[in-house]
């Protein structure tokens, strides 16, 4: 490995493509040795190879707590310590909850919520160290769906609400225990123009994800960059959309009343992109 690495180790889940890949790139640029993890071995290896000798690929299913702990131990063995853990892995299946079978519901809850819990707890154990003198930063990529109601994404939203609830409550526990050198930051982006969202282009149930200005991965990476320098409990991206969502969460009846307006707007965007022939689609893996 590069002998000039100045920072400790970092782990990014779901880093084989899209947003996770760009977050891994940011951490490499900041001097970390980065464990690029993904359930897809081929994409993890391709990303690690692209990012250079400060990146190492590892296959990881975030639902498997033992495997998550092993990944944590791996990066510590390679880098000496763990500085940053990014829970980015996520799964979305759209449509009314009553139309989704039990395995589908379980998949979203286990990857999005349990995966975040597994990663956070493994990271905290390492960051606290045997004598409690360590430190570090857990960054959880959540969603605006974790802050309000989302038509067509009930189970997904539930899993993201769980991720935020767990993150904030765990921060409360850390501070109550007098632990000040570990932070947890939640990034809550609107729809991101990545392959995962591209796959929903012809899905009416995903319309709300298209109802705002589609974010580029770089927009969310910039938010990650900011919280790395100055931790923040919850960051909505973009801020204006976050303010609207929070208003709707405060007044849920209002949120439900205006939801159809945003669904229609999202459908118009989907049709416009489809009519354009997908020319604005992100680069997709082979």
Helices and strands as residue ranges (DSSP letters): E 9-12, H 18-29, E 33-38, H 41-51, E 55-59, H 65-79, E 82-87, G 97-99, H 102-108, I 109-114, H 115-128, E 136-141, G 144-146, H 154-176, E 182-189, H 195-198, G 204-210, H 217-229, E 234-237, H 239-250, H 252-275
